[in-house]
Amino acid sequence: METVTLNNGVEMPVLGYGVFQVAPAEAERCVADALSVGYRMIDTAQAYQNEEGVGAAIKKSGINRKDIFLVDKIWMANFEGDAPTKSIDESLRKLGTDYIDLMLLHQPFGNRYNAYRALEDVLKAGKVRAIGVSNFYPDHFIDLCHFMDVVPAVNQIETHVFTQQVEARKYMDELGVRHMAWGPLAEGKNGFFTNETLKAIGEKYGKTGPQVALRYLIQRGVIVIPKSTHKERMQQNLDLFDFNLSDGDMDEILKLDTKQPLIMPSHHNPEIAKMFMGFAPRNK
């Protein structure tokens, strides 16, 4: 598996398996299947409610813990006071491990400053190896970096061929932060699986459209975590390292970018902000 080096020297795979929307009852089987076909990075979150299944699959796999890269996220309901640290301890318990490789803040809403300072503390304590954020738009991202001591190692944001995040990437590169994609298969929206551009390029390499889309992101330096509950598709999503897209292919796929979010509406939308406030406790 190819890796990238984070800004604190930690090595991270460029491809992993994501368990967003994997039911808790299915998580153990899905992660076990992913590990069996070769995945060595698993991305979960407190909000997914499947950490225990992830941990059980890893334990039963027989794979050495140091060979698996675990990504987790603190949910915004745990951003106040000492809740971030307590929630990380609970995640460690559920995952059955004494450290998490990369811990992220899941959303930019709520008391993100307090939560991120807690991440800095657990990083120093050795409970996590790297820290970062998720769903942070450039303004949220720049603001946080200005006030914190540790620059995030990763920003995990919606990224796929229809939402390529070219502008946001400029600011991540400027600060030495790795770009990680959630939803790299666009959750099948916008005709993703039948897209003619991806299909035509794939035919040149004997690959599927989704494989081309994932390869495109990897060649742009984006870390990807595609999700499937089907073992054969997990294998397909992993089979990306025996071909390289040409500059012409890359240019054609760049044209698919709408420069707008597709899966999750903009966090700058007041109605979306109001929705997230329902998950964020007030500091009274």
C-alpha positions as a Markdown table, in Angstrom:
| # | Residue | x | y | z |
|---|---|---|---|---|
| 1 | Met | 0.0 | 0.0 | 0.0 |
| 2 | Glu | 1.3 | 3.5 | -0.9 |
| 3 | Thr | 1.6 | 5.9 | 2.0 |
| 4 | Val | 2.0 | 9.6 | 2.6 |
| 5 | Thr | 3.9 | 11.3 | 5.4 |
| 6 | Leu | 1.9 | 13.6 | 7.7 |
| 7 | Asn | 3.3 | 16.9 | 8.9 |
| 8 | Asn | 4.5 | 15.2 | 12.2 |
| 9 | Gly | 6.3 | 12.3 | 10.4 |
| 10 | Val | 3.6 | 9.7 | 10.8 |
| 11 | Glu | 3.1 | 7.4 | 7.8 |
| 12 | Met | -0.5 | 7.1 | 6.6 |
| 13 | Pro | -2.0 | 4.9 | 3.8 |
| 14 | Val | -3.4 | 6.7 | 0.8 |
| 15 | Leu | -6.4 | 4.3 | 0.7 |
| 16 | Gly | -8.6 | 3.0 | 3.4 |
| 17 | Tyr | -12.0 | 1.6 | 4.2 |
| 18 | Gly | -14.7 | 3.9 | 5.4 |
| 19 | Val | -17.6 | 2.7 | 7.6 |
| 20 | Phe | -19.9 | 5.7 | 7.4 |
| 21 | Gln | -23.5 | 4.4 | 7.2 |
| 22 | Val | -22.4 | 0.9 | 7.9 |
| 23 | Ala | -24.9 | -0.4 | 10.5 |
| 24 | Pro | -23.4 | -1.4 | 13.8 |
| 25 | Ala | -24.6 | -4.9 | 13.3 |
| 26 | Glu | -22.8 | -5.1 | 10.0 |
| 27 | Ala | -19.6 | -3.3 | 10.9 |
| 28 | Glu | -17.7 | -6.3 | 12.2 |
| 29 | Arg | -18.3 | -8.3 | 9.1 |
| 30 | Cys | -17.6 | -5.5 | 6.7 |
| 31 | Val | -14.3 | -4.5 | 8.4 |
| 32 | Ala | -13.3 | -8.2 | 8.6 |
| 33 | Asp | -13.9 | -8.4 | 4.8 |
| 34 | Ala | -12.0 | -5.2 | 4.1 |
| 35 | Leu | -9.0 | -6.4 | 6.2 |
| 36 | Ser | -9.1 | -9.8 | 4.5 |
| 37 | Val | -8.7 | -8.3 | 1.0 |
| 38 | Gly | -5.9 | -6.0 | 2.0 |
| 39 | Tyr | -7.1 | -2.8 | 3.5 |
| 40 | Arg | -4.9 | -1.6 | 6.4 |
| 41 | Met | -6.7 | 1.7 | 7.2 |
| 42 | Ile | -10.1 | 1.9 | 8.7 |
| 43 | Asp | -12.0 | 5.2 | 9.2 |
| 44 | Thr | -14.8 | 5.4 | 11.8 |
| 45 | Ala | -16.4 | 8.0 | 14.1 |
| 46 | Gln | -18.1 | 8.3 | 17.4 |
| 47 | Ala | -21.3 | 9.4 | 15.5 |
| 48 | Tyr | -21.3 | 6.2 | 13.3 |
| 49 | Gln | -22.0 | 4.1 | 16.4 |
| 50 | Asn | -20.0 | 1.2 | 15.0 |
| 51 | Glu | -16.6 | 1.6 | 16.8 |
| 52 | Glu | -17.2 | -1.7 | 18.7 |
| 53 | Gly | -17.7 | -3.6 | 15.5 |
| 54 | Val | -14.6 | -2.1 | 14.0 |
| 55 | Gly | -12.6 | -3.0 | 17.1 |
| 56 | Ala | -13.9 | -6.6 | 17.2 |
| 57 | Ala | -13.0 | -7.1 | 13.5 |
| 58 | Ile | -9.5 | -5.9 | 14.1 |
| 59 | Lys | -9.0 | -8.0 | 17.2 |
| 60 | Lys | -10.2 | -11.2 | 15.4 |
| 61 | Ser | -8.2 | -10.5 | 12.2 |
| 62 | Gly | -5.0 | -11.6 | 13.8 |
| 63 | Ile | -3.2 | -8.6 | 12.1 |
| 64 | Asn | -0.7 | -6.8 | 14.3 |
| 65 | Arg | -2.2 | -3.6 | 15.6 |
| 66 | Lys | 0.8 | -1.6 | 14.4 |
| 67 | Asp | 0.0 | -2.6 | 10.9 |
| 68 | Ile | -3.5 | -1.1 | 11.0 |
| 69 | Phe | -4.1 | 2.7 | 10.7 |
| 70 | Leu | -7.2 | 3.7 | 12.7 |
| 71 | Val | -9.0 | 7.0 | 12.0 |
| 72 | Asp | -11.7 | 8.2 | 14.4 |
| 73 | Lys | -13.6 | 11.4 | 15.0 |
| 74 | Ile | -15.0 | 13.3 | 18.0 |
| 75 | Trp | -18.6 | 14.2 | 17.6 |
| 76 | Met | -19.6 | 17.7 | 18.4 |
| 77 | Ala | -21.8 | 16.7 | 21.3 |
| 78 | Asn | -18.5 | 16.0 | 23.0 |
| 79 | Phe | -16.8 | 19.3 | 22.4 |
| 80 | Glu | -17.4 | 21.0 | 25.8 |
| 81 | Gly | -15.3 | 20.9 | 29.0 |
| 82 | Asp | -13.6 | 17.6 | 29.6 |
| 83 | Ala | -16.0 | 15.7 | 27.3 |
| 84 | Pro | -13.5 | 15.5 | 24.4 |
| 85 | Thr | -10.9 | 13.6 | 26.5 |
| 86 | Lys | -13.5 | 11.4 | 28.1 |
| 87 | Ser | -15.0 | 10.6 | 24.7 |
| 88 | Ile | -11.6 | 9.6 | 23.4 |
| 89 | Asp | -11.1 | 7.3 | 26.3 |
| 90 | Glu | -14.5 | 5.7 | 25.5 |
| 91 | Ser | -13.6 | 5.3 | 21.9 |
| 92 | Leu | -10.4 | 3.6 | 22.9 |
| 93 | Arg | -12.4 | 1.2 | 25.0 |
| 94 | Lys | -14.9 | 0.4 | 22.2 |
| 95 | Leu | -12.1 | -0.1 | 19.7 |
| 96 | Gly | -10.1 | -2.3 | 22.1 |
| 97 | Thr | -6.9 | -0.4 | 21.6 |
| 98 | Asp | -4.6 | 1.8 | 23.6 |
| 99 | Tyr | -4.1 | 4.4 | 20.8 |
| 100 | Ile | -5.7 | 5.8 | 17.7 |
| 101 | Asp | -3.6 | 6.7 | 14.8 |
| 102 | Leu | -5.5 | 9.8 | 13.7 |
| 103 | Met | -8.2 | 11.6 | 15.6 |
| 104 | Leu | -10.3 | 14.3 | 14.0 |
| 105 | Leu | -12.9 | 16.9 | 15.1 |
| 106 | His | -15.9 | 15.8 | 13.1 |
| 107 | Gln | -17.5 | 19.2 | 12.5 |
| 108 | Pro | -16.5 | 22.9 | 12.8 |
| 109 | Phe | -19.5 | 23.8 | 14.9 |
| 110 | Gly | -19.7 | 23.9 | 18.6 |
| 111 | Asn | -16.7 | 24.6 | 20.9 |
| 112 | Arg | -14.1 | 23.5 | 18.4 |
| 113 | Tyr | -11.3 | 25.4 | 20.1 |
| 114 | Asn | -11.8 | 23.5 | 23.4 |
| 115 | Ala | -12.1 | 20.2 | 21.6 |
| 116 | Tyr | -9.0 | 20.8 | 19.5 |
| 117 | Arg | -6.9 | 21.7 | 22.5 |
| 118 | Ala | -8.0 | 18.4 | 24.0 |
| 119 | Leu | -6.7 | 16.7 | 20.9 |
| 120 | Glu | -3.4 | 18.5 | 21.4 |
| 121 | Asp | -3.3 | 17.1 | 25.0 |
| 122 | Val | -4.1 | 13.5 | 24.1 |
| 123 | Leu | -1.5 | 13.8 | 21.3 |
| 124 | Lys | 1.1 | 14.7 | 23.9 |
| 125 | Ala | -0.1 | 11.9 | 26.2 |
| 126 | Gly | 0.4 | 9.3 | 23.4 |
| 127 | Lys | -3.3 | 8.3 | 23.1 |
| 128 | Val | -3.3 | 9.4 | 19.5 |
| 129 | Arg | -0.5 | 9.6 | 16.9 |
| 130 | Ala | -1.8 | 12.5 | 14.8 |
| 131 | Ile | -4.7 | 14.9 | 15.0 |
| 132 | Gly | -6.8 | 16.8 | 12.5 |
| 133 | Val | -10.2 | 18.0 | 11.5 |
| 134 | Ser | -13.1 | 17.0 | 9.3 |
| 135 | Asn | -15.6 | 19.2 | 7.3 |
| 136 | Phe | -13.7 | 22.4 | 7.9 |
| 137 | Tyr | -14.1 | 24.9 | 5.1 |
| 138 | Pro | -11.1 | 27.2 | 4.4 |
| 139 | Asp | -12.3 | 30.0 | 6.7 |
| 140 | His | -13.0 | 27.6 | 9.7 |
| 141 | Phe | -9.7 | 25.9 | 8.9 |
| 142 | Ile | -7.5 | 29.1 | 8.8 |
| 143 | Asp | -9.2 | 30.4 | 12.0 |
| 144 | Leu | -8.5 | 27.2 | 13.9 |
| 145 | Cys | -4.9 | 26.9 | 12.7 |
| 146 | His | -4.2 | 30.5 | 13.8 |
| 147 | Phe | -5.1 | 29.9 | 17.5 |
| 148 | Met | -3.8 | 26.3 | 18.0 |
| 149 | Asp | -0.3 | 25.1 | 18.7 |
| 150 | Val | -0.4 | 22.0 | 16.5 |
| 151 | Val | -1.3 | 22.4 | 12.9 |
| 152 | Pro | -3.8 | 19.7 | 11.9 |
| 153 | Ala | -2.2 | 16.8 | 10.0 |
| 154 | Val | -5.4 | 16.1 | 7.9 |
| 155 | Asn | -8.6 | 17.8 | 6.8 |
| 156 | Gln | -11.2 | 15.2 | 5.8 |
| 157 | Ile | -13.8 | 16.9 | 3.5 |
| 158 | Glu | -16.3 | 15.9 | 0.9 |
| 159 | Thr | -14.2 | 15.2 | -2.2 |
| 160 | His | -15.0 | 13.4 | -5.4 |
| 161 | Val | -14.9 | 14.1 | -9.1 |
| 162 | Phe | -17.9 | 16.4 | -8.9 |
| 163 | Thr | -16.7 | 18.3 | -5.8 |
| 164 | Gln | -12.9 | 18.4 | -6.2 |
| 165 | Gln | -12.1 | 21.1 | -3.6 |
| 166 | Val | -9.4 | 22.8 | -5.6 |
| 167 | Glu | -9.7 | 26.1 | -3.8 |
| 168 | Ala | -9.8 | 24.5 | -0.3 |
| 169 | Arg | -6.8 | 22.4 | -1.3 |
| 170 | Lys | -4.7 | 25.6 | -1.8 |
| 171 | Tyr | -5.0 | 26.5 | 1.9 |
| 172 | Met | -4.3 | 22.9 | 3.1 |
| 173 | Asp | -1.1 | 22.8 | 0.9 |
| 174 | Glu | -0.1 | 26.2 | 2.2 |
| 175 | Leu | -0.1 | 24.9 | 5.8 |
| 176 | Gly | 1.2 | 21.4 | 5.0 |
| 177 | Val | -2.1 | 19.6 | 5.8 |
| 178 | Arg | -3.1 | 16.4 | 4.0 |
| 179 | His | -6.3 | 16.4 | 2.0 |
| 180 | Met | -8.5 | 13.4 | 2.9 |
| 181 | Ala | -11.7 | 12.6 | 1.0 |
| 182 | Trp | -15.0 | 11.4 | 2.4 |
| 183 | Gly | -17.6 | 10.3 | -0.1 |
| 184 | Pro | -14.9 | 9.7 | -2.9 |
| 185 | Leu | -17.5 | 7.7 | -4.8 |
| 186 | Ala | -20.0 | 10.6 | -4.5 |
| 187 | Glu | -22.4 | 8.2 | -2.8 |
| 188 | Gly | -23.5 | 7.3 | -6.4 |
| 189 | Lys | -25.1 | 10.7 | -6.9 |
| 190 | Asn | -25.2 | 12.7 | -10.1 |
| 191 | Gly | -24.9 | 9.6 | -12.3 |
| 192 | Phe | -21.5 | 8.8 | -10.8 |
| 193 | Phe | -21.6 | 5.0 | -11.7 |
| 194 | Thr | -22.6 | 5.6 | -15.3 |
| 195 | Asn | -20.6 | 8.7 | -16.0 |
| 196 | Glu | -19.4 | 8.6 | -19.6 |
| 197 | Thr | -16.1 | 10.4 | -19.1 |
| 198 | Leu | -15.0 | 8.0 | -16.3 |
| 199 | Lys | -16.3 | 5.0 | -18.3 |
| 200 | Ala | -14.4 | 6.0 | -21.5 |
| 201 | Ile | -11.2 | 6.6 | -19.6 |
| 202 | Gly | -11.6 | 3.3 | -17.7 |
| 203 | Glu | -11.9 | 1.3 | -20.9 |
| 204 | Lys | -8.4 | 2.4 | -21.9 |
| 205 | Tyr | -7.0 | 0.8 | -18.8 |
| 206 | Gly | -9.3 | -2.1 | -18.3 |
| 207 | Lys | -10.8 | -0.4 | -15.2 |
| 208 | Thr | -14.2 | 0.7 | -14.1 |
| 209 | Gly | -15.4 | 4.3 | -13.9 |
| 210 | Pro | -15.2 | 4.3 | -10.0 |
| 211 | Gln | -11.7 | 2.9 | -10.1 |
| 212 | Val | -10.7 | 5.8 | -12.5 |
| 213 | Ala | -12.4 | 8.3 | -10.1 |
| 214 | Leu | -10.5 | 6.9 | -7.1 |
| 215 | Arg | -7.2 | 6.8 | -9.0 |
| 216 | Tyr | -7.7 | 10.4 | -10.1 |
| 217 | Leu | -8.0 | 11.5 | -6.5 |
| 218 | Ile | -4.9 | 9.5 | -5.4 |
| 219 | Gln | -2.9 | 11.0 | -8.2 |
| 220 | Arg | -3.9 | 14.5 | -7.0 |
| 221 | Gly | -2.5 | 13.6 | -3.6 |
| 222 | Val | -5.9 | 13.0 | -1.9 |
| 223 | Ile | -6.3 | 10.2 | 0.7 |
| 224 | Val | -9.5 | 8.2 | 0.0 |
| 225 | Ile | -11.7 | 5.9 | 2.0 |
| 226 | Pro | -14.3 | 4.3 | -0.3 |
| 227 | Lys | -17.1 | 2.3 | 1.3 |
| 228 | Ser | -18.9 | -0.8 | 0.2 |
| 229 | Thr | -20.6 | -3.6 | 2.0 |
| 230 | His | -19.8 | -6.0 | -0.8 |
| 231 | Lys | -16.4 | -7.8 | -0.6 |
| 232 | Glu | -15.9 | -8.0 | -4.4 |
| 233 | Arg | -16.4 | -4.2 | -4.6 |
| 234 | Met | -14.0 | -3.7 | -1.7 |
| 235 | Gln | -11.4 | -5.5 | -3.8 |
| 236 | Gln | -12.2 | -3.4 | -6.9 |
| 237 | Asn | -11.8 | -0.2 | -4.9 |
| 238 | Leu | -8.4 | -1.5 | -3.7 |
| 239 | Asp | -7.1 | -2.4 | -7.2 |
| 240 | Leu | -5.8 | 1.0 | -8.1 |
| 241 | Phe | -2.1 | 0.8 | -8.2 |
| 242 | Asp | -1.3 | -1.0 | -11.4 |
| 243 | Phe | -2.1 | 2.0 | -13.7 |
| 244 | Asn | -1.6 | 5.7 | -14.0 |
| 245 | Leu | -3.9 | 8.3 | -15.6 |
| 246 | Ser | -2.3 | 10.4 | -18.3 |
| 247 | Asp | -2.2 | 14.2 | -18.1 |
| 248 | Gly | -5.0 | 14.3 | -20.7 |
| 249 | Asp | -7.1 | 12.0 | -18.6 |
| 250 | Met | -6.6 | 14.2 | -15.6 |
| 251 | Asp | -7.6 | 17.3 | -17.5 |
| 252 | Glu | -10.8 | 15.6 | -18.7 |
| 253 | Ile | -11.8 | 14.6 | -15.2 |
| 254 | Leu | -11.0 | 18.0 | -13.8 |
| 255 | Lys | -13.8 | 19.3 | -16.1 |
| 256 | Leu | -16.3 | 17.3 | -14.1 |
| 257 | Asp | -15.8 | 19.6 | -11.1 |
| 258 | Thr | -18.9 | 21.6 | -10.3 |
| 259 | Lys | -17.1 | 23.5 | -7.5 |
| 260 | Gln | -20.2 | 22.9 | -5.3 |
| 261 | Pro | -21.0 | 20.4 | -2.5 |
| 262 | Leu | -23.1 | 17.5 | -3.7 |
| 263 | Ile | -23.7 | 15.3 | -0.7 |
| 264 | Met | -23.7 | 17.7 | 2.2 |
| 265 | Pro | -25.0 | 21.2 | 1.7 |
| 266 | Ser | -22.7 | 24.1 | 2.5 |
| 267 | His | -21.8 | 24.7 | 6.1 |
| 268 | His | -22.3 | 28.4 | 5.4 |
| 269 | Asn | -26.0 | 27.8 | 4.8 |
| 270 | Pro | -27.8 | 29.1 | 7.9 |
| 271 | Glu | -30.3 | 26.3 | 7.9 |
| 272 | Ile | -27.5 | 23.7 | 7.9 |
| 273 | Ala | -25.8 | 25.7 | 10.8 |
| 274 | Lys | -29.1 | 25.6 | 12.7 |
| 275 | Met | -29.4 | 21.8 | 12.1 |
| 276 | Phe | -25.9 | 21.2 | 13.6 |
| 277 | Met | -26.7 | 23.4 | 16.6 |
| 278 | Gly | -29.1 | 20.7 | 17.6 |
| 279 | Phe | -26.1 | 18.4 | 18.2 |
| 280 | Ala | -24.0 | 21.0 | 20.1 |
| 281 | Pro | -24.7 | 21.5 | 23.8 |
| 282 | Arg | -24.5 | 25.1 | 25.1 |
| 283 | Asn | -21.8 | 25.9 | 27.6 |
| 284 | Lys | -23.9 | 27.4 | 30.4 |
